[in-house]
Amino acid sequence: MKGSRFAIGFCLALAASIGAVAHDGPDRSPEMTRAALAFVRALRPTLRSECLLPLPDGERFEWSYLPGRRRGVSLKQMNEQERGLAHALLAASLSARGGAKAEGVLELEGILRGIERSSARDPELYYVTIFGVPSEEAAWAWRFEGHHLSLHFSSWTGAIVSSTPAFFGANPARVPDGPRAGWRLLGAEEDLARELLASLDPAQRQRAILSGAAPADILLGPGRKSVPDPAGLAYSEMPPAAQTLLQRLVGEYVGNLHDGFAGGQRERIEKAGWSAVRFAWAGGQRPGEGHYYRVQGPTFLIEYDNTQGGANHIHSVFRDLENDFEGDVLRRHYAEHAHPGTSNAASK
């Protein structure tokens, strides 16, 4: 009963806050905040209470790329207007490239449903969860998640301050038949890495390859806290052509992020130094063989694994090794603002 009273009180406070923020004038709000406010205002009250959680809720730090129920509201629960605004929020939170890939994951889920003939594969079982109140004055966050997609966005005074973890998967990685036969949603992620590996001389390639067998999945997945040790071939040891390919490969992942945020990520990578970035490969080197690669620098980690489904099933993720979920911003927020009963909320 106490929890129910808290939830009701929280939702009432959110409704008041949403109205106040909207009254401030949308033109002053960044794109993601405007889109979030439009989405929340359009939600029917019953869905709004499911979608909105307190900012310090521990759910904010959970993530998964497996199919299944999430806290929040699924696209399936939404009406046409709500669903359209959810897609608009997703588009406003990513670059055009990232938004197209995210929508592509949903399309692949529909293709997979046809291949497996399973109703469990559903392109509408993707969930929107908002933490706190979308605002240009205070911290808030939101998540878009379902099978093969886990995207997290944190905002501080209206600007995006974190977009990680950013997980994109593709099954099938290459569509075998039908109207989309041959389509490879994450083809650039594979092709650039293969081109990079092929550009190395035998000695350099030997240092880059960790093992002839690829791991069964990415190493720093949900619930795993231990960051892999830097391994593989350093950028400073690569010939110029390979260095260019490595920068393009990293750019493919960073380029999924919102244009206004991606620049800051690039600056941090540059400041930490490309010389410290390493490229590591494991598994087969020929198309159709299970393979894995990792790109790791002082501030970021990229992992890619394609071993399942006859090496036609990709898992890929971009992690910020310093600011996943923007924990530092939230710690500052809770240090500066009183939140009764949530004094330890940002310590996770």
C-alpha positions in Angstrom: 0.0 0.0 0.0 2.8 2.4 0.9 4.5 1.7 -2.5 1.2 2.3 -4.3 0.7 5.7 -2.5 4.2 6.6 -3.5 3.6 5.7 -7.2 0.4 7.6 -7.3 2.0 10.7 -5.7 4.9 10.4 -8.0 2.7 10.3 -11.1 0.7 13.3 -9.9 3.9 15.2 -9.4 5.1 14.2 -12.8 1.9 15.4 -14.4 2.2 18.8 -12.8 5.9 19.1 -13.8 5.2 18.1 -17.4 2.6 20.8 -17.6 5.0 23.4 -16.1 7.8 22.5 -18.4 5.6 22.5 -21.5 4.4 26.0 -20.5 8.0 27.3 -20.6 7.8 27.1 -24.4 9.1 24.1 -26.6 11.3 26.3 -28.8 13.8 26.6 -25.9 14.1 22.9 -25.5 16.6 20.7 -27.3 15.1 18.3 -29.8 15.2 15.2 -27.6 13.5 17.0 -24.7 10.8 18.4 -27.0 10.1 15.0 -28.4 10.0 13.4 -25.0 7.5 16.0 -23.7 5.3 15.6 -26.8 5.3 11.8 -26.2 4.5 12.0 -22.5 1.8 14.6 -23.0 0.1 12.3 -25.6 0.2 9.2 -23.5 -3.1 8.0 -22.0 -3.0 8.3 -18.2 -2.8 4.6 -17.6 0.2 4.2 -20.0 1.9 7.3 -18.6 1.9 5.8 -15.1 3.6 2.7 -16.5 6.1 4.6 -18.6 7.3 7.1 -16.1 9.6 6.0 -13.2 11.6 8.1 -10.7 15.0 9.1 -11.9 16.8 7.2 -9.1 14.9 4.0 -9.8 17.4 1.1 -10.0 15.8 0.0 -13.3 17.6 2.8 -15.0 20.9 0.9 -14.7 19.5 -2.4 -16.0 19.8 -3.4 -19.6 19.2 -6.4 -21.8 19.1 -7.3 -25.5 17.1 -10.5 -25.0 13.4 -10.7 -25.9 11.0 -10.3 -23.0 8.9 -7.9 -20.9 10.4 -4.6 -19.7 9.2 -2.0 -17.3 7.7 0.8 -19.3 5.3 0.8 -22.2 5.6 -1.2 -25.4 4.9 0.0 -28.9 2.1 -2.7 -28.9 0.3 -1.0 -26.1 0.3 2.4 -27.8 -2.2 3.8 -30.2 -1.2 5.2 -33.6 -0.5 8.7 -32.3 1.5 7.5 -29.3 3.5 5.1 -31.4 4.4 7.8 -33.9 5.6 10.1 -31.1 7.7 7.2 -29.6 9.4 6.7 -33.0 9.9 10.5 -33.2 11.6 10.5 -29.8 13.9 7.7 -30.9 14.8 9.6 -34.1 15.4 12.8 -32.0 17.8 11.0 -29.7 20.1 9.4 -32.4 21.8 10.5 -35.6 20.0 9.8 -38.9 22.2 6.8 -39.3 21.6 5.5 -35.8 17.9 6.0 -36.1 17.8 4.1 -39.4 19.7 1.2 -37.7 17.3 1.2 -34.7 14.3 1.0 -37.0 16.1 -1.6 -39.0 16.4 -3.8 -35.9 12.6 -3.7 -35.5 12.2 -4.6 -39.2 14.5 -7.6 -38.7 12.4 -8.8 -35.8 9.5 -9.0 -38.2 11.6 -10.8 -40.8 12.8 -13.2 -38.0 9.2 -13.9 -37.1 8.6 -15.1 -40.7 11.7 -17.2 -40.7 11.0 -18.9 -37.3 7.2 -18.8 -37.7 7.0 -17.6 -34.1 4.7 -15.0 -32.7 7.3 -14.4 -30.0 9.2 -12.3 -32.5 7.3 -9.1 -32.6 8.5 -5.7 -33.9 6.1 -4.0 -31.5 7.5 -5.5 -28.3 10.0 -2.7 -27.8 9.6 -0.6 -24.7 9.9 3.1 -23.8 10.8 3.9 -20.2 11.3 7.5 -19.0 13.1 8.2 -15.7 12.3 11.5 -14.1 10.6 14.4 -15.9 11.8 15.5 -19.4 13.1 18.9 -18.7 15.7 21.5 -19.8 16.3 22.4 -16.1 17.1 19.1 -14.4 18.4 15.6 -15.0 16.3 12.9 -16.6 16.8 9.8 -18.8 15.0 7.4 -21.0 15.5 4.0 -22.5 14.3 2.2 -25.7 14.7 -1.5 -25.4 13.7 -4.9 -26.8 15.2 -7.8 -28.6 18.6 -6.8 -30.1 18.2 -3.2 -29.2 19.2 -1.4 -25.9 19.5 2.3 -26.1 20.0 4.6 -23.1 19.9 8.4 -23.1 20.7 10.7 -20.2 20.0 14.5 -20.2 21.3 17.3 -18.1 19.7 20.8 -18.5 18.2 19.6 -21.7 21.3 18.4 -23.5 22.2 14.8 -24.1 25.1 13.9 -21.8 25.2 10.1 -22.2 24.0 7.7 -24.9 25.5 4.4 -23.6 25.3 1.5 -23.4 24.3 1.5 -27.1 23.6 -2.0 -28.3 22.5 -3.0 -31.8 22.0 -6.6 -32.9 21.0 -8.2 -36.2 19.4 -11.5 -36.8 19.7 -12.5 -39.6 22.8 -10.5 -40.2 22.3 -11.1 -43.9 18.7 -11.7 -44.8 18.6 -15.0 -46.7 15.6 -14.6 -49.0 12.3 -12.7 -49.5 11.9 -9.0 -50.5 14.9 -8.0 -48.4 17.2 -10.8 -49.5 20.8 -9.8 -49.1 20.1 -6.9 -46.7 22.8 -6.5 -44.0 21.8 -4.0 -41.4 25.2 -4.0 -39.7 27.2 -4.7 -42.8 29.6 -1.7 -42.3 30.5 -2.9 -38.8 31.7 -6.2 -40.3 33.2 -5.0 -43.6 35.4 -2.2 -42.1 36.8 -4.6 -39.5 37.6 -7.3 -42.1 39.2 -4.7 -44.3 41.3 -3.5 -41.4 42.4 -7.0 -40.6 43.3 -7.7 -44.2 45.4 -4.5 -44.4 47.8 -5.7 -41.8 51.0 -7.6 -42.7 51.4 -11.1 -41.2 53.3 -10.0 -38.1 50.8 -7.2 -37.3 47.9 -9.6 -38.0 49.4 -12.1 -35.6 49.5 -9.5 -32.8 45.9 -8.5 -33.5 44.4 -12.0 -33.4 43.8 -13.1 -29.9 42.5 -16.6 -30.7 41.4 -18.8 -33.5 38.1 -19.3 -31.7 35.6 -16.5 -31.1 33.8 -16.1 -27.8 30.1 -17.0 -27.8 29.0 -13.4 -27.1 30.3 -10.0 -26.2 32.3 -9.9 -23.0 31.0 -6.7 -21.3 27.3 -7.5 -21.6 24.5 -6.9 -19.2 25.4 -7.6 -15.6 29.1 -7.9 -16.3 31.2 -5.2 -14.6 34.7 -6.4 -15.4 36.2 -4.5 -18.4 38.4 -6.7 -20.6 42.1 -5.9 -20.5 43.3 -3.9 -23.5 44.6 -6.4 -26.1 45.5 -6.7 -29.7 47.3 -4.4 -32.0 47.8 -0.8 -31.0 46.9 2.0 -33.4 50.5 3.3 -33.1 51.7 -0.1 -34.5 49.5 0.1 -37.6 50.4 1.3 -41.1 48.6 4.5 -42.2 45.9 2.7 -44.2 45.0 0.5 -41.2 44.9 3.6 -38.9 42.5 5.2 -41.3 40.3 2.1 -41.3 40.3 1.9 -37.5 39.2 5.5 -37.3 36.4 4.8 -39.8 35.4 1.7 -37.8 35.1 3.7 -34.5 33.3 6.4 -36.4 30.7 3.9 -37.6 29.7 3.3 -33.9 30.1 6.9 -32.7 28.1 8.0 -35.8 25.0 6.3 -34.4 24.8 8.8 -31.6 23.0 12.1 -31.8 25.0 14.6 -33.9 25.2 17.1 -31.0 26.6 14.4 -28.7 28.9 12.4 -31.0 31.3 15.4 -31.4 32.0 15.3 -27.7 32.8 11.6 -27.9 35.2 12.1 -30.7 36.9 14.9 -28.8 37.4 12.6 -25.8 38.8 9.9 -28.0 41.2 12.4 -29.6 42.2 13.8 -26.2 42.9 10.4 -24.7 45.0 9.7 -27.8 44.5 7.3 -30.8 47.9 5.7 -30.0 46.3 4.0 -27.0 43.5 2.5 -29.0 43.8 -1.3 -29.7 42.1 -3.6 -32.2 41.7 -7.3 -31.4 40.2 -10.1 -33.4 39.2 -13.6 -32.6 37.7 -16.5 -34.7 37.7 -17.2 -38.4 38.9 -14.7 -41.0 36.7 -15.9 -43.8 33.0 -14.8 -44.3 30.7 -17.4 -42.8 33.0 -18.3 -40.0 32.3 -17.2 -36.4 34.2 -14.1 -35.5 34.6 -11.4 -32.9 36.4 -8.1 -32.5 37.1 -5.5 -29.9 38.2 -1.9 -30.2 39.3 -0.4 -26.9 40.7 2.9 -25.9 41.0 4.7 -22.5 37.5 6.2 -22.8 35.5 3.6 -24.8 35.0 0.0 -25.7 33.4 -1.5 -28.8 32.5 -5.1 -29.0 31.2 -7.1 -32.0 30.3 -10.8 -32.0 29.0 -12.9 -34.9 29.0 -16.5 -33.9 25.4 -17.6 -33.5 23.1 -18.9 -36.2 25.9 -20.1 -38.4 27.7 -16.8 -38.0 24.6 -14.9 -39.2 23.6 -13.3 -35.9 25.4 -10.1 -34.8 25.7 -8.5 -31.3 27.4 -5.2 -31.2 27.8 -2.6 -28.4 29.5 0.8 -27.8 30.3 1.5 -24.1 31.6 4.6 -22.5 34.1 3.4 -19.9 33.8 6.6 -17.9 30.1 7.7 -18.2 27.8 4.8 -19.0 24.3 5.9 -17.8 26.0 9.3 -17.0 26.6 8.3 -13.4 28.9 11.3 -12.7 26.2 13.7 -13.7 23.6 12.1 -11.5 26.0 12.1 -8.5 26.4 15.8 -9.0 22.7 16.2 -9.3 21.9 14.4 -6.1 24.7 16.2 -4.3 23.1 19.6 -5.2 19.4 18.8 -4.9 17.4 17.3 -2.1 15.6 14.1 -3.0 14.0 12.6 0.2 14.5 8.9 0.5 16.9 8.7 -2.5 20.2 9.7 -0.9 22.0 6.6 -2.2 20.2 6.4 -5.5 23.0 7.7 -7.7 25.8 5.7 -6.1 25.1 2.6 -8.2 
